[in-house]
Amino acid sequence: MKICLVSPTEKGGYGGGFVSTRILAKALEERGYDIHFAYSYKEIAKDSDIVLHQNIKYLIQTQKFCERKNLHLVVTVNSFISCCTGTHVINKTKYGSSCYKCNLWKAFNCFLWNKRNRYPSTKERLKALTVIPRFYNLKRRIKALNKVDKVICISPTMRKMLGINGVKEEKMEVIPQPVDSSFLEDPGVRLFDERVALFTSGTSWIKGAHLATEAISKISEIKLVFTGSINKSDPIFGQISNSLGDRAIFVGVVPAEEMKKYYYSAHVVLFPSIWFEAFGRVWAEACMCGKPVVAFKGRGGASDYLKHEETALLSDYDVDEYAEQIKRLFEDEALYKKISRNAREYAKKNFLADVVARKYEKVFEEVEKK
């Protein structure tokens, strides 16, 4: 079977969606599929048995092209296209406030006032002028999804959000993002002499850097390692420095192929994201490495897949409770070993690339038969 994989990020890509696309393509090739990459709808091979569109760029154009050429189209949605800002959260509190459906007025206010890490600059506020085309594009994307053969949602939360915003239930299938099997292999390198907690999203407000910082500040002696983009002009950087002092270790951006060393060197991995995470590769990779994850409940990501006290520790949006869950993993060795073992086994059964590729295979067969 010839699969034309439309990946707009293929040329110079980055981020979770790009990584997942490469891993999935390799796994499908290993299962015997003929994989061809297209950067845009203009490069789609007309003799393809299935067109698999990844992410959202050129989605509308790809759908129209496949409709004209009578090609089967499956779309993997890796981000929240049902929100003009892609987050479904605003910063009324330090934990964020959820919203489930965009309208023009909400979107306008998000761009004008929602500060994320800081109050918007004049340049950022000018994005409010783009609200009408953004909202129009949102509606067009939802309409396009209802015309494709199948929509792959990478989490139950994404399926729920797309449903609220108008995508037909029968169109959608939940398949997680794949994780490369190399994460099962211990690199044998330990980057820190003591037991540390790891946070992988720099100083990002929406990823919960401020909450990870506040939680660790309540636990004596534990250090917090930050990988990812560090912006020293953000108020959150100042908050981290003031709260943790030399207990904060700033590493900076780490290449994807090097992240395994940080997972295996950490005692626990923190995932305090406050937006509606479509998936969040960090927690899945950590589980594959056998590292316990501490996350919040209820906004997708880890809480969609992991079970409290079985494969992770999950907290309500309360930083004191979150700190207590972290502390348990440093003090209760039996609990630590249990979650470490269970998380690794769960990840192997659900997120390994070949497992995910088999699920895609079933979708392809269903679409062709239909």
Stockholm file with secondary structure:
# STOCKHOLM 1.0

chainA/1-370         MKICLVSPTEKGGYGGGFVSTRILAKALEERGYDIHFAYSYKEIAKDSDIVLHQNIKYLIQTQKFCERKNLHLVVTVNSFISCCTGTHVINKTKYGSSCYKCNLWKAFNCFLWNKRNRYPSTKERLKALTVIPRFYNLKRRIKALNKVDKVICISPTMRKMLGINGVKEEKMEVIPQPVDSSFLEDPGVRLFDERVALFTSGTSWIKGAHLATEAISKISEIKLVFTGSINKSDPIFGQISNSLGDRAIFVGVVPAEEMKKYYYSAHVVLFPSIWFEAFGRVWAEACMCGKPVVAFKGRGGASDYLKHEETALLSDYDVDEYAEQIKRLFEDEALYKKISRNAREYAKKNFLADVVARKYEKVFEEVEKK
#=GR chainA/1-370 SS CEEEEECTTCTTCCHHHHHHHHHHHHHHHHTTCEEEEESSGGGCCTTCSEEEEESSTTHHHHHHHHHHHTCCEEEEECSCTTSSSSSCEECSSTTCEECCSCCHHHHHHHHHHCCTTSCCCHHHHGGGGGHHHHHHHHHHHHHHHTTSSEEEESSHHHHHHHHHTTCCGGGEEECCCCBCGGGGSCCCCCCCSSCEEEECSTTCTTTTHHHHHHHHHTSTTCEEEEESCCCTTSHHHHHHHHHHGGGEEEEECCCGGGHHHHHHHCSEEEECCCSCBSCCHHHHHHHHTTCCEEEESSSBTHHHHCCBTTTBEEECSCHHHHHHHHHHHHHCHHHHHHHHHHHHHHHHHHTBHHHHHHHHHHHHHHHHHC
#=GC SS_cons         CEEEEECTTCTTCCHHHHHHHHHHHHHHHHTTCEEEEESSGGGCCTTCSEEEEESSTTHHHHHHHHHHHTCCEEEEECSCTTSSSSSCEECSSTTCEECCSCCHHHHHHHHHHCCTTSCCCHHHHGGGGGHHHHHHHHHHHHHHHTTSSEEEESSHHHHHHHHHTTCCGGGEEECCCCBCGGGGSCCCCCCCSSCEEEECSTTCTTTTHHHHHHHHHTSTTCEEEEESCCCTTSHHHHHHHHHHGGGEEEEECCCGGGHHHHHHHCSEEEECCCSCBSCCHHHHHHHHTTCCEEEESSSBTHHHHCCBTTTBEEECSCHHHHHHHHHHHHHCHHHHHHHHHHHHHHHHHHTBHHHHHHHHHHHHHHHHHC
//
